[in-house]
């Protein structure tokens, strides 16, 4: 997908999981790895809001897991 983004003219590719070798990209293109857990934690509420606006007559339900924890400890 990174190559497709570059071919489409993107200047930045944002992902929650980029492997080491993908960071060796030519100058002028940026990669941003925001973390798998962190990206999923925030995107659910954003997508829910977008869907509510786009489809106001649909019944939507969004449930947050009570035991959602990040297994990675940043020091």
PQR file of N, CA, C, O and H, with PARSE charges and radii, in Angstrom:
ATOM      1  N   UNK A   1       0.804  -1.204   0.000 -0.4000 1.5000
ATOM      2  CA  UNK A   1       0.000   0.000   0.000 -0.0000 2.0000
ATOM      3  C   UNK A   1       0.847   1.269   0.000  0.5500 1.7000
ATOM      4  O   UNK A   1       0.414   2.307  -0.499 -0.5500 1.4000
ATOM      5  N   UNK A   2       2.033   1.187   0.549 -0.4000 1.5000
ATOM      6  CA  UNK A   2       2.898   2.365   0.575 -0.0000 2.0000
ATOM      7  C   UNK A   2       3.251   2.786  -0.847  0.5500 1.7000
ATOM      8  O   UNK A   2       3.205   3.972  -1.174 -0.5500 1.4000
ATOM      9  H   UNK A   2       2.384   0.343   0.954  0.4000 1.0000
ATOM     10  N   UNK A   3       3.601   1.824  -1.687 -0.4000 1.5000
ATOM     11  CA  UNK A   3       3.921   2.122  -3.078 -0.0000 2.0000
ATOM     12  C   UNK A   3       2.740   2.718  -3.822  0.5500 1.7000
ATOM     13  O   UNK A   3       2.910   3.633  -4.628 -0.5500 1.4000
ATOM     14  H   UNK A   3       3.638   0.861  -1.420  0.4000 1.0000
ATOM     15  N   UNK A   4       1.546   2.207  -3.557 -0.4000 1.5000
ATOM     16  CA  UNK A   4       0.338   2.742  -4.198 -0.0000 2.0000
ATOM     17  C   UNK A   4       0.079   4.173  -3.752  0.5500 1.7000
ATOM     18  O   UNK A   4      -0.343   5.008  -4.552 -0.5500 1.4000
ATOM     19  H   UNK A   4       1.409   1.465  -2.902  0.4000 1.0000
ATOM     20  N   UNK A   5       0.329   4.458  -2.484 -0.4000 1.5000
ATOM     21  CA  UNK A   5       0.142   5.821  -1.977 -0.0000 2.0000
ATOM     22  C   UNK A   5       1.110   6.783  -2.658  0.5500 1.7000
ATOM     23  O   UNK A   5       0.726   7.884  -3.052 -0.5500 1.4000
ATOM     24  H   UNK A   5       0.672   3.779  -1.834  0.4000 1.0000
ATOM     25  N   UNK A   6       2.359   6.366  -2.795 -0.4000 1.5000
ATOM     26  CA  UNK A   6       3.360   7.210  -3.478 -0.0000 2.0000
ATOM     27  C   UNK A   6       2.981   7.425  -4.929  0.5500 1.7000
ATOM     28  O   UNK A   6       3.085   8.540  -5.442 -0.5500 1.4000
ATOM     29  H   UNK A   6       2.672   5.472  -2.476  0.4000 1.0000
ATOM     30  N   UNK A   7       2.538   6.359  -5.600 -0.4000 1.5000
ATOM     31  CA  UNK A   7       2.159   6.456  -7.012 -0.0000 2.0000
ATOM     32  C   UNK A   7       0.963   7.378  -7.212  0.5500 1.7000
ATOM     33  O   UNK A   7       0.821   7.997  -8.267 -0.5500 1.4000
ATOM     34  H   UNK A   7       2.453   5.454  -5.183  0.4000 1.0000
ATOM     35  N   UNK A   8       0.106   7.467  -6.201 -0.4000 1.5000
ATOM     36  CA  UNK A   8      -1.073   8.332  -6.283 -0.0000 2.0000
ATOM     37  C   UNK A   8      -0.740   9.786  -5.962  0.5500 1.7000
ATOM     38  O   UNK A   8      -1.600  10.660  -6.071 -0.5500 1.4000
ATOM     39  H   UNK A   8       0.222   6.964  -5.344  0.4000 1.0000
ATOM     40  N   UNK A   9       0.508  10.047  -5.566 -0.4000 1.5000
ATOM     41  CA  UNK A   9       0.926  11.416  -5.291 -0.0000 2.0000
ATOM     42  C   UNK A   9       0.930  11.805  -3.827  0.5500 1.7000
ATOM     43  O   UNK A   9       1.124  12.975  -3.498 -0.5500 1.4000
ATOM     44  H   UNK A   9       1.207   9.337  -5.478  0.4000 1.0000
ATOM     45  N   UNK A  10       0.717  10.837  -2.942 -0.4000 1.5000
ATOM     46  CA  UNK A  10       0.728  11.142  -1.506 -0.0000 2.0000
ATOM     47  C   UNK A  10       2.125  11.561  -1.064  0.5500 1.7000
ATOM     48  O   UNK A  10       3.123  11.091  -1.610 -0.5500 1.4000
ATOM     49  H   UNK A  10       0.559   9.887  -3.210  0.4000 1.0000
ATOM     50  N   UNK A  11       2.192  12.440  -0.079 -0.4000 1.5000
ATOM     51  CA  UNK A  11       3.467  12.858   0.500 -0.0000 2.0000
ATOM     52  C   UNK A  11       3.691  12.218   1.861  0.5500 1.7000
ATOM     53  O   UNK A  11       4.802  12.240   2.391 -0.5500 1.4000
ATOM     54  H   UNK A  11       1.381  12.822   0.364  0.4000 1.0000
ATOM     55  N   UNK A  12       2.626  11.647   2.426 -0.4000 1.5000
ATOM     56  CA  UNK A  12       2.678  11.052   3.757 -0.0000 2.0000
ATOM     57  C   UNK A  12       1.824   9.799   3.792  0.5500 1.7000
ATOM     58  O   UNK A  12       0.721   9.777   3.246 -0.5500 1.4000
ATOM     59  H   UNK A  12       1.724  11.629   1.995  0.4000 1.0000
ATOM     60  N   UNK A  13       2.334   8.752   4.435 -0.4000 1.5000
ATOM     61  CA  UNK A  13       1.596   7.503   4.625 -0.0000 2.0000
ATOM     62  C   UNK A  13       1.526   7.252   6.122  0.5500 1.7000
ATOM     63  O   UNK A  13       2.558   7.162   6.786 -0.5500 1.4000
ATOM     64  H   UNK A  13       3.231   8.769   4.878  0.4000 1.0000
ATOM     65  N   UNK A  14       0.313   7.138   6.659 -0.4000 1.5000
ATOM     66  CA  UNK A  14       0.112   6.912   8.091 -0.0000 2.0000
ATOM     67  C   UNK A  14      -0.390   5.491   8.291  0.5500 1.7000
ATOM     68  O   UNK A  14      -1.324   5.050   7.620 -0.5500 1.4000
ATOM     69  H   UNK A  14      -0.526   7.211   6.119  0.4000 1.0000
ATOM     70  N   UNK A  15       0.239   4.778   9.222 -0.4000 1.5000
ATOM     71  CA  UNK A  15      -0.144   3.397   9.497 -0.0000 2.0000
ATOM     72  C   UNK A  15       0.013   3.108  10.984  0.5500 1.7000
ATOM     73  O   UNK A  15       0.686   3.841  11.708 -0.5500 1.4000
ATOM     74  H   UNK A  15       0.998   5.136   9.767  0.4000 1.0000
ATOM     75  N   UNK A  16      -0.607   2.050  11.412 -0.4000 1.5000
ATOM     76  CA  UNK A  16      -0.457   1.609  12.791 -0.0000 2.0000
ATOM     77  C   UNK A  16       0.563   0.498  12.920  0.5500 1.7000
ATOM     78  O   UNK A  16       0.829   0.023  14.025 -0.5500 1.4000
ATOM     79  H   UNK A  16      -1.153   1.455  10.823  0.4000 1.0000
ATOM     80  N   UNK A  17       1.145   0.072  11.792 -0.4000 1.5000
ATOM     81  CA  UNK A  17       2.073  -1.051  11.847 -0.0000 2.0000
ATOM     82  C   UNK A  17       2.947  -1.073  10.597  0.5500 1.7000
ATOM     83  O   UNK A  17       2.578  -1.678   9.591 -0.5500 1.4000
ATOM     84  H   UNK A  17       0.929   0.457  10.895  0.4000 1.0000
ATOM     85  N   UNK A  18       4.086  -0.425  10.657 -0.4000 1.5000
ATOM     86  CA  UNK A  18       5.031  -0.399   9.540 -0.0000 2.0000
ATOM     87  C   UNK A  18       6.283  -1.164   9.959  0.5500 1.7000
ATOM     88  O   UNK A  18       6.824  -0.941  11.042 -0.5500 1.4000
ATOM     89  H   UNK A  18       4.386   0.067  11.474  0.4000 1.0000
ATOM     90  N   UNK A  19       6.734  -2.064   9.096 -0.4000 1.5000
ATOM     91  CA  UNK A  19       7.925  -2.841   9.430 -0.0000 2.0000
ATOM     92  C   UNK A  19       9.202  -2.029   9.174  0.5500 1.7000
ATOM     93  O   UNK A  19       9.189  -1.029   8.457 -0.5500 1.4000
ATOM     94  H   UNK A  19       6.295  -2.245   8.216  0.4000 1.0000
ATOM     95  N   UNK A  20      10.277  -2.479   9.766 -0.4000 1.5000
ATOM     96  CA  UNK A  20      11.569  -1.794   9.738 -0.0000 2.0000
ATOM     97  C   UNK A  20      12.010  -1.414   8.331  0.5500 1.7000
ATOM     98  O   UNK A  20      12.374  -0.262   8.096 -0.5500 1.4000
ATOM     99  H   UNK A  20      10.287  -3.292  10.348  0.4000 1.0000
ATOM    100  N   UNK A  21      11.988  -2.344   7.399 -0.4000 1.5000
ATOM    101  CA  UNK A  21      12.525  -2.108   6.056 -0.0000 2.0000
ATOM    102  C   UNK A  21      11.710  -1.105   5.252  0.5500 1.7000
ATOM    103  O   UNK A  21      12.235  -0.506   4.313 -0.5500 1.4000
ATOM    104  H   UNK A  21      11.693  -3.281   7.590  0.4000 1.0000
ATOM    105  N   UNK A  22      10.459  -0.909   5.590 -0.4000 1.5000
ATOM    106  CA  UNK A  22       9.644   0.064   4.868 -0.0000 2.0000
ATOM    107  C   UNK A  22      10.073   1.507   5.157  0.5500 1.7000
ATOM    108  O   UNK A  22       9.720   2.419   4.409 -0.5500 1.4000
ATOM    109  H   UNK A  22      10.032  -1.396   6.353  0.4000 1.0000
ATOM    110  N   UNK A  23      10.823   1.712   6.223 -0.4000 1.5000
ATOM    111  CA  UNK A  23      11.258   3.075   6.547 -0.0000 2.0000
ATOM    112  C   UNK A  23      12.400   3.562   5.654  0.5500 1.7000
ATOM    113  O   UNK A  23      12.754   4.741   5.693 -0.5500 1.4000
ATOM    114  H   UNK A  23      11.110   0.971   6.830  0.4000 1.0000
ATOM    115  N   UNK A  24      12.973   2.677   4.858 -0.4000 1.5000
ATOM    116  CA  UNK A  24      14.013   3.073   3.908 -0.0000 2.0000
ATOM    117  C   UNK A  24      13.345   3.501   2.608  0.5500 1.7000
ATOM    118  O   UNK A  24      13.317   2.749   1.633 -0.5500 1.4000
ATOM    119  H   UNK A  24      12.686   1.720   4.826  0.4000 1.0000
ATOM    120  N   UNK A  25      12.811   4.712   2.607 -0.4000 1.5000
ATOM    121  CA  UNK A  25      12.098   5.248   1.441 -0.0000 2.0000
ATOM    122  C   UNK A  25      12.860   6.460   0.913  0.5500 1.7000
ATOM    123  O   UNK A  25      13.625   7.087   1.647 -0.5500 1.4000
ATOM    124  H   UNK A  25      12.834   5.323   3.398  0.4000 1.0000
ATOM    125  N   UNK A  26      12.651   6.787  -0.357 -0.4000 1.5000
ATOM    126  CA  UNK A  26      13.343   7.953  -0.930 -0.0000 2.0000
ATOM    127  C   UNK A  26      12.960   9.258  -0.227  0.5500 1.7000
ATOM    128  O   UNK A  26      11.896   9.369   0.383 -0.5500 1.4000
ATOM    129  H   UNK A  26      12.030   6.278  -0.953  0.4000 1.0000
ATOM    130  N   UNK A  27      13.855  10.237  -0.332 -0.4000 1.5000
ATOM    131  CA  UNK A  27      13.570  11.561   0.223 -0.0000 2.0000
ATOM    132  C   UNK A  27      12.304  12.130  -0.407  0.5500 1.7000
ATOM    133  O   UNK A  27      11.976  11.821  -1.553 -0.5500 1.4000
ATOM    134  H   UNK A  27      14.719  10.146  -0.827  0.4000 1.0000
ATOM    135  N   UNK A  28      11.602  12.956   0.346 -0.4000 1.5000
ATOM    136  CA  UNK A  28      10.398  13.598  -0.171 -0.0000 2.0000
ATOM    137  C   UNK A  28       9.132  12.823   0.127  0.5500 1.7000
ATOM    138  O   UNK A  28       8.042  13.264  -0.239 -0.5500 1.4000
ATOM    139  H   UNK A  28      11.867  13.206   1.277  0.4000 1.0000
ATOM    140  N   UNK A  29       9.250  11.664   0.791 -0.4000 1.5000
ATOM    141  CA  UNK A  29       8.074  10.883   1.172 -0.0000 2.0000
ATOM    142  C   UNK A  29       8.210  10.531   2.644  0.5500 1.7000
ATOM    143  O   UNK A  29       9.269  10.080   3.082 -0.5500 1.4000
ATOM    144  H   UNK A  29      10.135  11.306   1.088  0.4000 1.0000
ATOM    145  N   UNK A  30       7.153  10.733   3.401 -0.4000 1.5000
ATOM    146  CA  UNK A  30       7.208  10.507   4.841 -0.0000 2.0000
ATOM    147  C   UNK A  30       6.343   9.319   5.237  0.5500 1.7000
ATOM    148  O   UNK A  30       5.269   9.102   4.677 -0.5500 1.4000
ATOM    149  H   UNK A  30       6.293  11.099   3.045  0.4000 1.0000
ATOM    150  N   UNK A  31       6.824   8.559   6.205 -0.4000 1.5000
ATOM    151  CA  UNK A  31       6.063   7.475   6.811 -0.0000 2.0000
ATOM    152  C   UNK A  31       5.834   7.822   8.270  0.5500 1.7000
ATOM    153  O   UNK A  31       6.737   8.312   8.948 -0.5500 1.4000
ATOM    154  H   UNK A  31       7.697   8.735   6.660  0.4000 1.0000
ATOM    155  N   UNK A  32       4.631   7.569   8.751 -0.4000 1.5000
ATOM    156  CA  UNK A  32       4.318   7.821  10.150 -0.0000 2.0000
ATOM    157  C   UNK A  32       3.689   6.552  10.732  0.5500 1.7000
ATOM    158  O   UNK A  32       2.597   6.150  10.329 -0.5500 1.4000
ATOM    159  H   UNK A  32       3.897   7.170   8.200  0.4000 1.0000
ATOM    160  N   UNK A  33       4.381   5.935  11.674 -0.4000 1.5000
ATOM    161  CA  UNK A  33       3.865   4.749  12.356 -0.0000 2.0000
ATOM    162  C   UNK A  33       3.342   5.193  13.714  0.5500 1.7000
ATOM    163  O   UNK A  33       4.119   5.458  14.631 -0.5500 1.4000
ATOM    164  H   UNK A  33       5.268   6.262  12.002  0.4000 1.0000
ATOM    165  N   UNK A  34       2.027   5.274  13.837 -0.4000 1.5000
ATOM    166  CA  UNK A  34       1.432   5.809  15.065 -0.0000 2.0000
ATOM    167  C   UNK A  34       1.103   4.719  16.081  0.5500 1.7000
ATOM    168  O   UNK A  34       0.531   5.011  17.131 -0.5500 1.4000
ATOM    169  H   UNK A  34       1.396   5.059  13.092  0.4000 1.0000
ATOM    170  N   UNK A  35       1.453   3.487  15.789 -0.4000 1.5000
ATOM    171  CA  UNK A  35       1.236   2.396  16.724 -0.0000 2.0000
ATOM    172  C   UNK A  35      -0.093   1.696  16.496  0.5500 1.7000
ATOM    173  O   UNK A  35      -1.118   2.342  16.281 -0.5500 1.4000
ATOM    174  H   UNK A  35       1.918   3.250  14.936  0.4000 1.0000
ATOM    175  N   UNK A  36      -0.068   0.374  16.544 -0.4000 1.5000
ATOM    176  CA  UNK A  36      -1.266  -0.423  16.278 -0.0000 2.0000
ATOM    177  C   UNK A  36      -2.360  -0.135  17.309  0.5500 1.7000
ATOM    178  O   UNK A  36      -3.488   0.197  16.945 -0.5500 1.4000
ATOM    179  H   UNK A  36       0.765  -0.151  16.719  0.4000 1.0000
ATOM    180  N   UNK A  37      -2.027  -0.261  18.576 -0.4000 1.5000
ATOM    181  CA  UNK A  37      -3.015  -0.037  19.643 -0.0000 2.0000
ATOM    182  C   UNK A  37      -3.524   1.397  19.630  0.5500 1.7000
ATOM    183  O   UNK A  37      -4.727   1.639  19.721 -0.5500 1.4000
ATOM    184  H   UNK A  37      -1.111  -0.531  18.872  0.4000 1.0000
ATOM    185  N   UNK A  38      -2.596   2.346  19.515 -0.4000 1.5000
ATOM    186  CA  UNK A  38      -2.969   3.760  19.569 -0.0000 2.0000
ATOM    187  C   UNK A  38      -3.891   4.147  18.417  0.5500 1.7000
ATOM    188  O   UNK A  38      -4.839   4.908  18.612 -0.5500 1.4000
ATOM    189  H   UNK A  38      -1.619   2.149  19.441  0.4000 1.0000
ATOM    190  N   UNK A  39      -3.625   3.634  17.233 -0.4000 1.5000
ATOM    191  CA  UNK A  39      -4.468   3.992  16.084 -0.0000 2.0000
ATOM    192  C   UNK A  39      -5.863   3.398  16.216  0.5500 1.7000
ATOM    193  O   UNK A  39      -6.847   4.066  15.899 -0.5500 1.4000
ATOM    194  H   UNK A  39      -2.855   3.015  17.075  0.4000 1.0000
ATOM    195  N   UNK A  40      -5.966   2.161  16.677 -0.4000 1.5000
ATOM    196  CA  UNK A  40      -7.283   1.546  16.837 -0.0000 2.0000
ATOM    197  C   UNK A  40      -8.063   2.191  17.978  0.5500 1.7000
ATOM    198  O   UNK A  40      -9.285   2.319  17.898 -0.5500 1.4000
ATOM    199  H   UNK A  40      -5.167   1.619  16.935  0.4000 1.0000
ATOM    200  N   UNK A  41      -7.376   2.592  19.025 -0.4000 1.5000
ATOM    201  CA  UNK A  41      -8.043   3.199  20.181 -0.0000 2.0000
ATOM    202  C   UNK A  41      -8.779   4.475  19.782  0.5500 1.7000
ATOM    203  O   UNK A  41      -9.904   4.702  20.228 -0.5500 1.4000
ATOM    204  H   UNK A  41      -6.384   2.488  19.090  0.4000 1.0000
ATOM    205  N   UNK A  42      -8.169   5.297  18.959 -0.4000 1.5000
ATOM    206  CA  UNK A  42      -8.757   6.583  18.580 -0.0000 2.0000
ATOM    207  C   UNK A  42      -9.691   6.507  17.381  0.5500 1.7000
ATOM    208  O   UNK A  42     -10.648   7.277  17.299 -0.5500 1.4000
ATOM    209  H   UNK A  42      -7.255   5.112  18.596  0.4000 1.0000
ATOM    210  N   UNK A  43      -9.435   5.600  16.457 -0.4000 1.5000
ATOM    211  CA  UNK A  43     -10.192   5.600  15.203 -0.0000 2.0000
ATOM    212  C   UNK A  43     -11.639   5.157  15.383  0.5500 1.7000
ATOM    213  O   UNK A  43     -12.500   5.567  14.604 -0.5500 1.4000
ATOM    214  H   UNK A  43      -8.658   4.974  16.524  0.4000 1.0000
ATOM    215  N   UNK A  44     -11.929   4.340  16.380 -0.4000 1.5000
ATOM    216  CA  UNK A  44     -13.299   3.850  16.562 -0.0000 2.0000
ATOM    217  C   UNK A  44     -14.268   5.000  16.781  0.5500 1.7000
ATOM    218  O   UNK A  44     -15.312   5.053  16.130 -0.5500 1.4000
ATOM    219  H   UNK A  44     -11.230   4.007  17.012  0.4000 1.0000
ATOM    220  N   UNK A  45     -13.951   5.916  17.676 -0.4000 1.5000
ATOM    221  CA  UNK A  45     -14.857   7.040  17.937 -0.0000 2.0000
ATOM    222  C   UNK A  45     -14.931   7.985  16.736  0.5500 1.7000
ATOM    223  O   UNK A  45     -15.983   8.565  16.469 -0.5500 1.4000
ATOM    224  H   UNK A  45     -13.104   5.873  18.205  0.4000 1.0000
ATOM    225  N   UNK A  46     -13.827   8.140  16.018 -0.4000 1.5000
ATOM    226  CA  UNK A  46     -13.830   8.997  14.826 -0.0000 2.0000
ATOM    227  C   UNK A  46     -14.725   8.403  13.744  0.5500 1.7000
ATOM    228  O   UNK A  46     -15.546   9.110  13.161 -0.5500 1.4000
ATOM    229  H   UNK A  46     -12.972   7.669  16.236  0.4000 1.0000
ATOM    230  N   UNK A  47     -14.570   7.105  13.474 -0.4000 1.5000
ATOM    231  CA  UNK A  47     -15.406   6.452  12.465 -0.0000 2.0000
ATOM    232  C   UNK A  47     -16.875   6.458  12.870  0.5500 1.7000
ATOM    233  O   UNK A  47     -17.753   6.654  12.030 -0.5500 1.4000
ATOM    234  H   UNK A  47     -13.903   6.531  13.948  0.4000 1.0000
ATOM    235  N   UNK A  48     -17.139   6.246  14.141 -0.4000 1.5000
ATOM    236  CA  UNK A  48     -18.517   6.275  14.632 -0.0000 2.0000
ATOM    237  C   UNK A  48     -19.147   7.641  14.352  0.5500 1.7000
ATOM    238  O   UNK A  48     -20.273   7.710  13.860 -0.5500 1.4000
ATOM    239  H   UNK A  48     -16.426   6.087  14.824  0.4000 1.0000
ATOM    240  N   UNK A  49     -18.443   8.710  14.655 -0.4000 1.5000
ATOM    241  CA  UNK A  49     -18.959  10.066  14.412 -0.0000 2.0000
ATOM    242  C   UNK A  49     -19.189  10.319  12.927  0.5500 1.7000
ATOM    243  O   UNK A  49     -20.208  10.894  12.544 -0.5500 1.4000
ATOM    244  H   UNK A  49     -17.528   8.654  15.055  0.4000 1.0000
ATOM    245  N   UNK A  50     -18.249   9.895  12.092 -0.4000 1.5000
ATOM    246  CA  UNK A  50     -18.404  10.075  10.646 -0.0000 2.0000
ATOM    247  C   UNK A  50     -19.606   9.302  10.109  0.5500 1.7000
ATOM    248  O   UNK A  50     -20.358   9.816   9.282 -0.5500 1.4000
ATOM    249  H   UNK A  50     -17.422   9.427  12.403  0.4000 1.0000
ATOM    250  N   UNK A  51     -19.785   8.076  10.575 -0.4000 1.5000
ATOM    251  CA  UNK A  51     -20.927   7.276  10.125 -0.0000 2.0000
ATOM    252  C   UNK A  51     -22.249   7.874  10.583  0.5500 1.7000
ATOM    253  O   UNK A  51     -23.230   7.854   9.839 -0.5500 1.4000
ATOM    254  H   UNK A  51     -19.173   7.658  11.247  0.4000 1.0000
ATOM    255  N   UNK A  52     -22.283   8.406  11.799 -0.4000 1.5000
ATOM    256  CA  UNK A  52     -23.510   9.042  12.313 -0.0000 2.0000
ATOM    257  C   UNK A  52     -23.891  10.242  11.449  0.5500 1.7000
ATOM    258  O   UNK A  52     -25.071  10.458  11.174 -0.5500 1.4000
ATOM    259  H   UNK A  52     -21.487   8.422  12.403  0.4000 1.0000
ATOM    260  N   UNK A  53     -22.906  11.017  11.023 -0.4000 1.5000
ATOM    261  CA  UNK A  53     -23.177  12.188  10.178 -0.0000 2.0000
ATOM    262  C   UNK A  53     -23.596  11.777   8.771  0.5500 1.7000
ATOM    263  O   UNK A  53     -24.513  12.363   8.195 -0.5500 1.4000
ATOM    264  H   UNK A  53     -21.947  10.842  11.247  0.4000 1.0000
ATOM    265  N   UNK A  54     -22.927  10.773   8.221 -0.4000 1.5000
ATOM    266  CA  UNK A  54     -23.190  10.344   6.847 -0.0000 2.0000
ATOM    267  C   UNK A  54     -24.522   9.596   6.719  0.5500 1.7000
ATOM    268  O   UNK A  54     -25.220   9.731   5.714 -0.5500 1.4000
ATOM    269  H   UNK A  54     -22.183  10.296   8.689  0.4000 1.0000
ATOM    270  N   UNK A  55     -24.865   8.818   7.727 -0.4000 1.5000
ATOM    271  CA  UNK A  55     -26.088   8.009   7.707 -0.0000 2.0000
ATOM    272  C   UNK A  55     -26.921   8.291   8.957  0.5500 1.7000
ATOM    273  O   UNK A  55     -27.003   7.438   9.841 -0.5500 1.4000
ATOM    274  H   UNK A  55     -24.298   8.708   8.544  0.4000 1.0000
ATOM    275  N   UNK A  56     -27.538   9.464   9.046 -0.4000 1.5000
ATOM    276  CA  UNK A  56     -28.256   9.851  10.265 -0.0000 2.0000
ATOM    277  C   UNK A  56     -29.468   8.976  10.580  0.5500 1.7000
ATOM    278  O   UNK A  56     -29.913   8.946  11.728 -0.5500 1.4000
ATOM    279  H   UNK A  56     -27.471  10.156   8.327  0.4000 1.0000
ATOM    280  N   UNK A  57     -30.010   8.269   9.602 -0.4000 1.5000
ATOM    281  CA  UNK A  57     -31.194   7.441   9.840 -0.0000 2.0000
ATOM    282  C   UNK A  57     -30.859   5.995  10.185  0.5500 1.7000
ATOM    283  O   UNK A  57     -31.761   5.203  10.457 -0.5500 1.4000
ATOM    284  H   UNK A  57     -29.649   8.293   8.670  0.4000 1.0000
ATOM    285  N   UNK A  58     -29.591   5.643  10.176 -0.4000 1.5000
ATOM    286  CA  UNK A  58     -29.182   4.284  10.525 -0.0000 2.0000
ATOM    287  C   UNK A  58     -29.051   4.171  12.039  0.5500 1.7000
ATOM    288  O   UNK A  58     -28.691   5.134  12.717 -0.5500 1.4000
ATOM    289  H   UNK A  58     -28.859   6.287   9.955  0.4000 1.0000
ATOM    290  N   UNK A  59     -29.344   2.995  12.556 -0.4000 1.5000
ATOM    291  CA  UNK A  59     -29.140   2.727  13.978 -0.0000 2.0000
ATOM    292  C   UNK A  59     -27.725   2.173  14.130  0.5500 1.7000
ATOM    293  O   UNK A  59     -27.411   1.099  13.616 -0.5500 1.4000
ATOM    294  H   UNK A  59     -29.636   2.213  12.006  0.4000 1.0000
ATOM    295  N   UNK A  60     -26.888   2.905  14.830 -0.4000 1.5000
ATOM    296  CA  UNK A  60     -25.503   2.488  15.043 -0.0000 2.0000
ATOM    297  C   UNK A  60     -25.262   2.246  16.521  0.5500 1.7000
ATOM    298  O   UNK A  60     -25.799   2.951  17.375 -0.5500 1.4000
ATOM    299  H   UNK A  60     -27.143   3.778  15.247  0.4000 1.0000
ATOM    300  N   UNK A  61     -24.451   1.244  16.812 -0.4000 1.5000
ATOM    301  CA  UNK A  61     -24.084   0.964  18.190 -0.0000 2.0000
ATOM    302  C   UNK A  61     -22.579   0.791  18.254  0.5500 1.7000
ATOM    303  O   UNK A  61     -21.999   0.051  17.459 -0.5500 1.4000
ATOM    304  H   UNK A  61     -24.014   0.671  16.118  0.4000 1.0000
ATOM    305  N   UNK A  62     -21.957   1.459  19.181 -0.4000 1.5000
ATOM    306  CA  UNK A  62     -20.510   1.380  19.360 -0.0000 2.0000
ATOM    307  C   UNK A  62     -20.235   0.971  20.806  0.5500 1.7000
ATOM    308  O   UNK A  62     -20.669   1.643  21.742 -0.5500 1.4000
ATOM    309  H   UNK A  62     -22.427   2.061  19.827  0.4000 1.0000
ATOM    310  N   UNK A  63     -19.519  -0.124  20.977 -0.4000 1.5000
ATOM    311  CA  UNK A  63     -19.234  -0.634  22.311 -0.0000 2.0000
ATOM    312  C   UNK A  63     -17.729  -0.666  22.526  0.5500 1.7000
ATOM    313  O   UNK A  63     -16.985  -1.157  21.678 -0.5500 1.4000
ATOM    314  H   UNK A  63     -19.167  -0.669  20.217  0.4000 1.0000
ATOM    315  N   UNK A  64     -17.289  -0.148  23.650 -0.4000 1.5000
ATOM    316  CA  UNK A  64     -15.866  -0.132  23.979 -0.0000 2.0000
ATOM    317  C   UNK A  64     -15.552  -1.302  24.909  0.5500 1.7000
ATOM    318  O   UNK A  64     -16.257  -1.527  25.892 -0.5500 1.4000
ATOM    319  H   UNK A  64     -17.894   0.250  24.339  0.4000 1.0000
ATOM    320  N   UNK A  65     -14.491  -2.043  24.593 -0.4000 1.5000
ATOM    321  CA  UNK A  65     -14.074  -3.154  25.433 -0.0000 2.0000
ATOM    322  C   UNK A  65     -13.558  -2.623  26.765  0.5500 1.7000
ATOM    323  O   UNK A  65     -12.815  -1.643  26.807 -0.5500 1.4000
ATOM    324  H   UNK A  65     -13.918  -1.860  23.795  0.4000 1.0000
ATOM    325  N   UNK A  66     -13.955  -3.271  27.840 -0.4000 1.5000
ATOM    326  CA  UNK A  66     -13.534  -2.831  29.172 -0.0000 2.0000
ATOM    327  C   UNK A  66     -12.085  -3.197  29.474  0.5500 1.7000
ATOM    328  O   UNK A  66     -11.428  -2.523  30.266 -0.5500 1.4000
ATOM    329  H   UNK A  66     -14.559  -4.068  27.806  0.4000 1.0000
ATOM    330  N   UNK A  67     -11.586  -4.256  28.851 -0.4000 1.5000
ATOM    331  CA  UNK A  67     -10.233  -4.720  29.157 -0.0000 2.0000
ATOM    332  C   UNK A  67      -9.234  -4.372  28.057  0.5500 1.7000
ATOM    333  O   UNK A  67      -8.247  -5.082  27.867 -0.5500 1.4000
ATOM    334  H   UNK A  67     -12.120  -4.804  28.208  0.4000 1.0000
ATOM    335  N   UNK A  68      -9.482  -3.301  27.343 -0.4000 1.5000
ATOM    336  CA  UNK A  68      -8.606  -2.889  26.255 -0.0000 2.0000
ATOM    337  C   UNK A  68      -7.325  -2.282  26.820  0.5500 1.7000
ATOM    338  O   UNK A  68      -7.335  -1.167  27.340 -0.5500 1.4000
ATOM    339  H   UNK A  68     -10.284  -2.723  27.498  0.4000 1.0000
ATOM    340  N   UNK A  69      -6.231  -3.018  26.715 -0.4000 1.5000
ATOM    341  CA  UNK A  69      -4.953  -2.526  27.235 -0.0000 2.0000
ATOM    342  C   UNK A  69      -3.869  -2.665  26.180  0.5500 1.7000
ATOM    343  O   UNK A  69      -3.936  -3.535  25.312 -0.5500 1.4000
ATOM    344  H   UNK A  69      -6.223  -3.924  26.293  0.4000 1.0000
ATOM    345  N   UNK A  70      -2.896  -1.817  26.264 -0.4000 1.5000
ATOM    346  CA  UNK A  70      -1.768  -1.855  25.350 -0.0000 2.0000
ATOM    347  C   UNK A  70      -0.710  -2.789  25.924  0.5500 1.7000
ATOM    348  O   UNK A  70      -0.242  -2.564  27.041 -0.5500 1.4000
ATOM    349  H   UNK A  70      -2.842  -1.110  26.969  0.4000 1.0000
ATOM    350  N   UNK A  71      -0.315  -3.842  25.185 -0.4000 1.5000
ATOM    351  CA  UNK A  71       0.686  -4.766  25.703 -0.0000 2.0000
ATOM    352  C   UNK A  71       2.112  -4.214  25.636  0.5500 1.7000
ATOM    353  O   UNK A  71       3.041  -4.839  26.146 -0.5500 1.4000
ATOM    354  H   UNK A  71      -0.695  -4.025  24.278  0.4000 1.0000
ATOM    355  N   UNK A  72       2.289  -3.047  25.012 -0.4000 1.5000
ATOM    356  CA  UNK A  72       3.619  -2.452  24.865 -0.0000 2.0000
ATOM    357  C   UNK A  72       3.795  -1.339  25.892  0.5500 1.7000
ATOM    358  O   UNK A  72       2.936  -0.466  26.022 -0.5500 1.4000
ATOM    359  H   UNK A  72       1.533  -2.539  24.597  0.4000 1.0000
ATOM    360  N   UNK A  73       4.891  -1.369  26.608 -0.4000 1.5000
ATOM    361  CA  UNK A  73       5.210  -0.339  27.594 -0.0000 2.0000
ATOM    362  C   UNK A  73       6.323   0.532  27.027  0.5500 1.7000
ATOM    363  O   UNK A  73       7.425   0.049  26.769 -0.5500 1.4000
ATOM    364  H   UNK A  73       5.589  -2.078  26.502  0.4000 1.0000
ATOM    365  N   UNK A  74       6.034   1.812  26.834 -0.4000 1.5000
ATOM    366  CA  UNK A  74       7.035   2.748  26.320 -0.0000 2.0000
ATOM    367  C   UNK A  74       7.802   3.349  27.487  0.5500 1.7000
ATOM    368  O   UNK A  74       7.200   3.790  28.466 -0.5500 1.4000
ATOM    369  H   UNK A  74       5.139   2.205  27.043  0.4000 1.0000
ATOM    370  N   UNK A  75       9.114   3.368  27.390 -0.4000 1.5000
ATOM    371  CA  UNK A  75       9.949   3.916  28.465 -0.0000 2.0000
ATOM    372  C   UNK A  75      10.467   5.277  28.100  0.5500 1.7000
ATOM    373  O   UNK A  75      11.189   5.893  28.883 -0.5500 1.4000
ATOM    374  H   UNK A  75       9.603   3.009  26.595  0.4000 1.0000
TER
END
